[in-house]
Amino acid sequence: MYPKKKILLLVLFTGMFLLLFGIWYKYQYSMDTAKEFQVNSPDYSRKIVIATQGSEFKNMVTKEVINHFEEDSIFIKVIDVSSLPKIQPKDYNAVVLMHTWENWKPPAEVKEFINRTASEKSKIIVLTTSGQGSYKMDGVDAITGESNLEEIETFSQKIIDKLSPLLKPKL
C-alpha cells in the first residue's frame, strides 16, 4: 500500500472512531427531559418552581424537596430546564435550578436564565452537578457536587435549608 493511502485510511478510521465515541458519549451521559408536573394548588400565595433535568439523581432530589414542602400550603411546579425561558422569577417565592455541567459549560437555558434574572438572584437556588463535582457558573452561589446517589439526602437538605427562609409565611 502506498504511504498516502495508509495515511488516508488512518485519518478515516480515526475520524470514524471519534464520531462513534461522540455518539456513545452523548447517549451515555446526556440528561433526559424532566417530567413536568405540579403539586398543590396554584392559588397558594407561596410558590416554588423547580427546573431540572431528567436523571435518577435529580429526580430523587426533586422528590425529597417536594416531600418536605408538599404538606405546607406551597405550590410547587416542576419543569425541564428547557422551559426556563417561560419562567418569570417575580411569579415565585423561590426558583430551584438543578443542572449538569455538560461539555464544560451549563445548559444554554440555565445560563440565559441566570443572566436574564440577575436582579432576582436572592431567590434562585442552583445545584450544579459535574464529574469533578466542583464546576459552576462564575458569579453564581451554587451547591456543587457529583450525582452520587448516596448523597441525595445531603443535597436535598442543602436545598431545603436555602428554600426555608424564602418560603416563610408573611404575617
Secondary structure as GFF3:
##gff-version 3
##sequence-region A 1 171
A	DSSP	alpha_helix	3	29	.	.	.	ID=ss1
A	DSSP	beta_strand	37	39	.	.	.	ID=ss2
A	DSSP	beta_strand	46	52	.	.	.	ID=ss3
A	DSSP	alpha_helix	56	69	.	.	.	ID=ss4
A	DSSP	beta_strand	74	80	.	.	.	ID=ss5
A	DSSP	three_ten_helix	81	86	.	.	.	ID=ss6
A	DSSP	three_ten_helix	89	91	.	.	.	ID=ss7
A	DSSP	beta_strand	94	100	.	.	.	ID=ss8
A	DSSP	alpha_helix	108	116	.	.	.	ID=ss9
A	DSSP	three_ten_helix	118	123	.	.	.	ID=ss10
A	DSSP	beta_strand	124	129	.	.	.	ID=ss11
A	DSSP	beta_strand	142	145	.	.	.	ID=ss12
A	DSSP	three_ten_helix	149	151	.	.	.	ID=ss13
A	DSSP	alpha_helix	152	166	.	.	.	ID=ss14
###
